[in-house]
Amino acid sequence: MPFADFHGQSIYYVLYERGHPSAPALVLVHGAGGTHLHWPPELRRLPDRTVLAVDLPGHGKSGGVGRRTIGDYAEAILALVDDARVKRAVVCGHSMGGAVAQTFALAYPERTAGVVLVGTGARLRVAPAILDGILADFPKTVQLITEWEFSPDAPERLTRPHAGRMMEVAPEVLRGDFLACDQFDVMSRLKEIRAPALVICGSADKLTPEKYSRHLADQLPQAELLVVSGAGHMVMLEKPQSVTEAVSEFMVHCGPHRPVL
């Protein structure tokens, strides 16, 4: 799998190259403490589309250290699309990744064909129980985050491996992610994002409640909203088919598309 260079550090990404060259690629950006595996296989292998699923710096198979600003992560996505020779992308971000997607759209509008904002908001304040707990008791805090990320009905086959993967992230990287989220605020700039937007959230999301997504959909100039009933913050893992179908349909409106025969 390919690696992109970002200030001398390697960024790992999975490339599923099935889209027509004239069609925008889909770039999947995970949330705090995540990897490209936070996205379901159905979305990572979207038919007739070129899809890039990234491990942000310091996460998963990527080298270097994590960042403490959303802007730095947006620059990493620019390095990724440059490496993959993607001219325009639909940037799909979950939670912190949604902040990265918004920041990318604001900083690089000419490279943005659309944004998909999953379980996120225009401002992301983080509970002290998370920021302080990561350093005080890392395993206990990871368990707390996992409980908040999934709906009560989420099966253990989803929650257990999710917690295990987060435990593999260095505590300072995870805390840096949440510090970046805590500082993020583009409430006053949403109307500057002119690209089409799809906003997705779970009705049972505890970390970024439904009102966050409704605010995004109300303020973004070209936005549609999907609320997935019963799903939690990890809506794309709990309801992968619903999310994949919505993203696939949205991509049709973001640029030329011809199936690969």
Number of C-alpha atoms within 10 A of each C-alpha: 7 12 19 21 15 18 9 9 15 20 25 26 25 18 17 19 16 17 20 16 16 13 24 27 29 29 27 29 30 26 26 23 27 25 26 23 17 20 22 17 13 14 21 22 18 19 16 18 25 22 25 25 25 28 26 32 23 23 26 21 17 20 19 16 15 22 21 20 18 26 19 16 25 24 16 23 24 18 17 26 18 14 14 16 10 20 16 22 24 28 28 25 24 29 24 29 28 27 30 30 30 30 25 24 24 20 16 14 16 12 18 25 24 30 30 28 29 29 32 27 30 22 17 22 17 16 12 9 12 20 18 13 17 19 14 12 12 17 17 13 19 23 18 15 16 19 16 18 23 25 22 12 10 18 11 9 8 13 19 12 11 20 17 14 16 22 17 12 19 16 18 16 19 27 23 20 23 25 20 23 25 19 14 21 17 16 13 10 14 20 15 14 22 18 20 20 26 24 27 28 31 27 21 23 24 16 21 25 18 22 13 18 25 18 15 24 22 14 18 20 16 15 18 17 17 18 18 20 13 17 23 30 27 30 28 25 21 23 18 17 14 14 22 20 13 17 21 16 10 18 23 13 12 21 15 12 17 13 11 10 5
